[in-house]
Amino acid sequence: LMQLPNSGSSGINAEYGGDANLNILKLYQFSPDLITRSSIDNVHLVLVKALMQLPNSDYVFCRAQLSQEMIDDILTKKIESVATLLETCQFPEFWNVIQEEKIFMEMAGFVEAARKFICHVVHLTYKNIEADFLMQLLGPMEDSSEFLQVLADNNWDLDGDSVFVGHKEEMVEQKEIIEKMPIEVVTPILAIR
């Protein structure tokens, strides 16, 4: 049992393994004597990695495995508030809050995963969106080429100040259909007896 937390902590920083991370949290939940400062740090890393999997429910599953002691930890509460901001689509506030805590900015791929989730939400919510508003939702970027790359990655089209986030095939063309049926064909169908 003592080897799992050690192997888990190195695995937390590498590839994401949802089941392995859940097992680590269950181990801490049912064996509170194993909890140390480094194990609490591991829990924080697991929670942030699970948060990066949105819109999947990994974070909710991981959060449910925490003991009250872990829930009451200051950084755990900060991670919870960040998760709430993401899940309630308060993206500009989300970007402000994560700047204050180094665990989010130092986690490799966190910003990209957050942007991917935001793009998912935008795609579900909008057909067209103002480019300035979309840039605000996507958070701080180094330059406009990074914004254009996000658009390209999602197959979105920039048209002036507006971004088309739907699919071309979803655009409905209106077409008027006129059918001419002689009255002799319709009369037997409409006849009331």
C-alpha positions in Angstrom: 0.0 0.0 0.0 2.8 2.4 0.7 4.1 2.1 -2.9 0.9 3.3 -4.5 1.0 6.9 -3.3 4.7 7.1 -4.5 4.0 5.6 -7.9 0.8 7.6 -8.1 2.5 11.0 -7.5 4.8 10.5 -10.4 2.0 9.3 -12.5 -0.1 12.3 -11.7 2.4 14.6 -13.4 2.7 12.4 -16.5 -0.3 10.9 -18.3 -3.8 11.2 -16.8 -5.1 8.0 -15.4 -8.6 8.6 -14.0 -9.0 5.2 -12.4 -5.6 5.2 -10.8 -6.2 8.7 -9.4 -9.6 7.6 -8.0 -7.9 4.6 -6.4 -5.3 6.9 -4.8 -8.1 9.1 -3.4 -10.0 6.0 -2.1 -6.8 4.9 -0.4 -6.4 8.2 1.4 -10.2 8.2 2.2 -10.1 4.7 3.9 -6.5 5.0 5.3 -6.3 8.4 6.9 -3.1 7.4 8.7 -1.4 7.6 5.3 -2.2 11.3 4.9 0.9 13.5 4.9 1.6 16.9 3.5 2.9 15.3 0.3 -0.2 13.2 0.0 -2.4 16.3 0.3 -0.2 17.8 -2.5 -0.9 14.7 -4.5 -4.7 15.1 -3.9 -4.5 18.7 -5.2 -2.7 17.5 -8.3 -5.3 14.7 -8.9 -8.1 17.3 -8.5 -6.5 19.7 -11.0 -5.9 16.9 -13.5 -9.5 15.7 -13.1 -10.7 19.3 -13.6 -8.7 19.3 -16.9 -11.0 16.5 -18.2 -14.1 18.7 -18.3 -16.8 18.2 -19.7 -16.3 14.7 -18.4 -17.3 14.1 -14.8 -13.9 13.0 -13.5 -13.7 16.0 -11.1 -17.0 15.2 -9.5 -16.0 11.6 -9.0 -12.6 12.6 -7.4 -14.3 15.3 -5.3 -16.7 12.7 -3.9 -13.7 10.6 -2.6 -12.3 13.3 -0.4 -12.4 13.2 3.4 -13.7 16.2 5.3 -10.1 17.0 6.3 -9.2 17.2 2.6 -12.3 19.2 1.7 -11.5 21.8 4.4 -7.9 22.3 3.1 -7.5 25.9 1.8 -6.1 24.9 -1.6 -8.8 22.2 -2.1 -11.4 25.0 -1.5 -9.6 27.2 -4.1 -9.7 24.3 -6.6 -13.4 23.8 -5.8 -14.1 27.5 -6.5 -12.2 27.3 -9.8 -14.2 24.2 -10.8 -17.4 26.0 -9.9 -16.4 29.0 -12.1 -15.7 26.7 -15.0 -18.9 24.6 -14.6 -21.1 27.7 -14.3 -19.4 29.3 -17.4 -18.0 32.4 -15.5 -15.0 32.3 -17.7 -13.6 35.9 -17.3 -13.7 35.4 -13.5 -12.1 32.0 -13.9 -9.1 33.5 -15.7 -8.7 36.1 -13.0 -8.8 33.5 -10.2 -6.3 31.0 -11.7 -3.7 33.8 -12.1 -3.5 34.0 -8.3 -2.7 30.3 -7.6 0.5 28.7 -9.0 -0.9 25.1 -9.1 -3.0 26.1 -12.1 -0.4 28.1 -14.0 2.3 25.5 -13.4 0.2 22.5 -14.3 1.3 21.5 -17.9 -1.7 21.8 -20.2 -4.1 23.3 -17.8 -4.7 26.5 -19.8 -5.1 24.6 -23.0 -7.6 22.2 -21.3 -9.6 25.1 -20.0 -9.7 26.7 -23.4 -10.8 23.4 -24.9 -13.7 23.2 -22.5 -14.6 26.8 -23.1 -14.6 26.1 -26.9 -16.9 23.1 -26.2 -19.3 25.3 -24.3 -19.2 28.1 -26.9 -19.8 25.6 -29.7 -22.9 24.3 -27.9 -24.2 27.7 -27.1 -23.6 29.9 -30.1 -23.7 29.9 -33.8 -22.1 33.3 -34.1 -20.3 35.2 -31.4 -18.5 38.6 -31.3 -14.7 38.1 -31.7 -13.9 40.4 -28.8 -16.3 38.6 -26.5 -14.9 35.2 -27.5 -11.3 36.5 -26.8 -12.5 37.6 -23.4 -14.0 34.1 -22.7 -10.8 32.3 -23.9 -8.6 34.3 -21.5 -5.2 36.0 -21.9 -3.3 35.2 -25.1 0.1 36.3 -26.1 -1.0 37.6 -29.5 -3.7 37.5 -32.1 -2.1 34.5 -33.9 -2.9 32.4 -30.8 -6.5 33.4 -31.1 -6.5 32.6 -34.8 -5.0 29.2 -34.0 -7.9 28.5 -31.6 -10.3 29.4 -34.4 -8.5 27.1 -36.8 -8.3 24.2 -34.4 -12.1 24.4 -34.0 -12.9 25.0 -37.6 -14.5 28.4 -36.8 -14.6 31.2 -39.3 -13.7 34.8 -38.5 -15.9 37.2 -40.5 -15.1 40.8 -39.6 -16.0 41.3 -35.9 -17.9 38.0 -35.7 -16.9 34.4 -35.4 -19.1 31.7 -36.9 -18.8 28.7 -34.5 -21.4 26.4 -36.1 -20.8 24.0 -38.9 -21.4 24.9 -42.5 -23.8 22.0 -42.9 -25.9 23.4 -40.1 -26.7 26.5 -42.1 -30.2 26.1 -43.3 -31.1 27.5 -46.6 -34.7 28.6 -46.9 -36.4 27.2 -49.9 -40.1 27.7 -50.9 -41.8 24.6 -52.0 -44.9 25.0 -54.1 -46.9 21.9 -54.9 -49.7 22.1 -57.5 -52.3 19.5 -57.0 -55.5 19.5 -59.0 -58.7 19.8 -57.0 -59.9 16.4 -58.4 -57.1 14.7 -56.5 -57.7 16.5 -53.2 -61.5 16.2 -53.2 -61.7 12.5 -52.4 -59.2 12.8 -49.6 -61.0 15.7 -47.9 -64.5 14.3 -48.4 -66.5 14.1 -45.2 -69.0 11.4 -44.9 
